[in-house]
Each structure stands twice: as structure tokens, then as C-alpha cells.
Amino acid sequence: MARTKPGIKSVKIENLNIWADGDGMIHLTTDDPDVRDDFKNTYVSNNPDHLRYHPALYARLARILRRFDKEVPGWEDEPAAN
């Protein structure tokens, strides 16, 4: 269940899942009943022509996936940004 505390700016979401599809889109999903509908069709692209293009976020998520030996089609591992 999603939760927060008074005076805290963040919300903790249970069971956030990050995965890449065959086209290299990185998806974020959760089965947390409080927010799962808000995560429907939530993904980020590394394609500059795509509406959801966000190279910095994509790179961070791709590095996380690769760290755990998950495939990210079309992604070349690169050094972490400073």
C-alpha cells in the first residue's frame, strides 16, 4: 500500500517494477492497489522522436536494469554521468 507521513514530501509505493520491452521502451509498473492505475502505460523512451523521450531518466533506469543483468534492447552501457 502506498504510504506517507505528515511533514514528509515523499510517498512510498510498494512493488515498483522496471522492465524493458522488445523495442527498448522502459516501463514502470506496480501492483500497489493505491496507485497501480496511475502507472498504466507509464514508460520512457530513448528515441528523440518519441513523445516520452527523456534521455537522462532512460539512462538511469537502463543502468539499473543492466546492473541486475536485465536486457535493454538498443541500449549500450555507458559510463555513469557525473
Sine and cosine of phi, psi and omega as CSV:
sin_phi,cos_phi,sin_psi,cos_psi,sin_omega,cos_omega
0.00,0.00,0.68,-0.73,0.06,-1.00
-0.91,0.42,0.59,-0.81,0.00,-1.00
-0.46,-0.89,0.32,-0.95,0.04,-1.00
-0.46,-0.89,0.04,-1.00,0.05,-1.00
-0.75,-0.67,0.51,-0.86,0.06,-1.00
-0.84,0.55,0.65,-0.76,0.03,-1.00
0.99,0.13,-0.04,1.00,0.02,-1.00
-0.96,-0.28,0.69,-0.72,-0.06,-1.00
-0.99,0.11,-0.23,0.97,-0.10,-0.99
-0.98,-0.21,0.30,-0.95,0.11,-0.99
-0.83,-0.56,0.76,-0.65,0.03,-1.00
-1.00,-0.03,0.83,-0.56,0.01,-1.00
-0.95,-0.31,0.77,-0.64,0.00,-1.00
-0.98,0.19,0.60,-0.80,0.17,-0.99
0.84,0.54,0.80,0.60,0.11,-0.99
-0.97,0.24,0.79,-0.62,0.00,-1.00
-0.91,-0.41,0.69,-0.73,0.02,-1.00
-0.83,-0.56,0.78,-0.62,0.00,-1.00
-0.45,-0.89,0.43,-0.90,0.01,-1.00
-0.94,-0.33,0.69,-0.73,0.05,-1.00
-1.00,0.04,-0.01,-1.00,-0.05,-1.00
-0.90,0.44,-0.34,0.94,0.03,-1.00
-1.00,-0.04,-0.02,1.00,0.01,-1.00
1.00,-0.01,0.02,1.00,0.09,-1.00
-0.94,0.34,0.67,-0.74,0.04,-1.00
-0.98,-0.21,0.83,-0.56,-0.06,-1.00
-0.97,-0.25,0.53,-0.85,0.12,-0.99
-0.85,-0.52,0.83,-0.56,0.00,-1.00
-0.69,-0.73,0.27,-0.96,0.10,-1.00
-0.47,-0.88,0.45,-0.89,0.13,-0.99
-0.97,-0.24,0.20,0.98,0.07,-1.00
-0.89,0.45,0.90,-0.44,-0.10,-0.99
-0.88,0.47,-0.38,0.93,-0.02,-1.00
-0.96,0.26,-0.42,0.91,-0.11,-0.99
-0.68,-0.73,0.03,1.00,-0.11,-0.99
-0.86,0.52,-0.58,0.82,0.01,-1.00
-0.92,0.39,-0.47,0.88,0.03,-1.00
-0.95,0.30,-0.31,0.95,-0.01,-1.00
-0.99,-0.13,0.06,1.00,0.05,-1.00
-0.90,0.44,0.73,-0.68,0.02,-1.00
0.86,0.51,0.55,0.83,0.06,-1.00
-0.99,-0.12,0.91,-0.41,0.01,-1.00
-0.44,-0.90,0.22,-0.97,0.01,-1.00
-0.74,-0.67,0.54,-0.84,-0.07,-1.00
-0.88,-0.47,0.43,-0.90,0.11,-0.99
-0.96,-0.27,0.20,0.98,-0.01,-1.00
-0.99,-0.12,0.89,-0.46,-0.05,-1.00
-0.88,0.47,-0.29,0.96,0.03,-1.00
-1.00,0.02,-0.05,1.00,-0.06,-1.00
-1.00,-0.05,0.59,-0.81,0.00,-1.00
-0.85,0.53,-0.56,0.83,-0.04,-1.00
-0.99,-0.16,0.51,0.86,0.05,-1.00
-0.94,0.34,0.83,-0.55,0.07,-1.00
-0.48,-0.88,1.00,0.03,-0.15,-0.99
-0.88,0.48,-0.61,0.79,-0.03,-1.00
-0.93,0.37,-0.74,0.68,0.02,-1.00
-0.91,0.41,-0.66,0.75,0.01,-1.00
-0.85,0.53,-0.73,0.68,-0.03,-1.00
-0.88,0.48,-0.68,0.74,0.01,-1.00
-0.89,0.45,-0.72,0.69,0.00,-1.00
-0.92,0.39,-0.64,0.77,0.03,-1.00
-0.88,0.47,-0.66,0.75,0.03,-1.00
-0.90,0.44,-0.62,0.78,0.05,-1.00
-0.89,0.46,-0.74,0.67,0.01,-1.00
-0.86,0.50,-0.71,0.70,-0.02,-1.00
-0.91,0.41,-0.57,0.82,0.03,-1.00
-0.85,0.52,-0.51,0.86,0.01,-1.00
-0.98,-0.22,0.40,0.92,0.09,-1.00
0.86,0.51,0.58,0.82,0.08,-1.00
-0.99,-0.16,0.60,-0.80,-0.04,-1.00
-0.98,0.21,0.66,-0.75,0.12,-0.99
-0.78,-0.63,1.00,-0.06,-0.07,-1.00
-0.82,0.57,0.76,-0.65,0.03,-1.00
1.00,0.08,-0.07,1.00,-0.04,-1.00
-1.00,-0.10,0.78,-0.63,0.11,-0.99
-0.97,-0.24,0.83,-0.55,0.04,-1.00
-0.85,0.53,0.67,-0.74,0.02,-1.00
-0.69,-0.72,0.31,-0.95,-0.02,-1.00
-0.88,0.47,0.53,-0.85,0.04,-1.00
-0.90,0.44,0.60,-0.80,0.04,-1.00
-0.95,0.31,0.49,-0.87,0.03,-1.00
-0.97,0.25,0.00,0.00,0.00,0.00
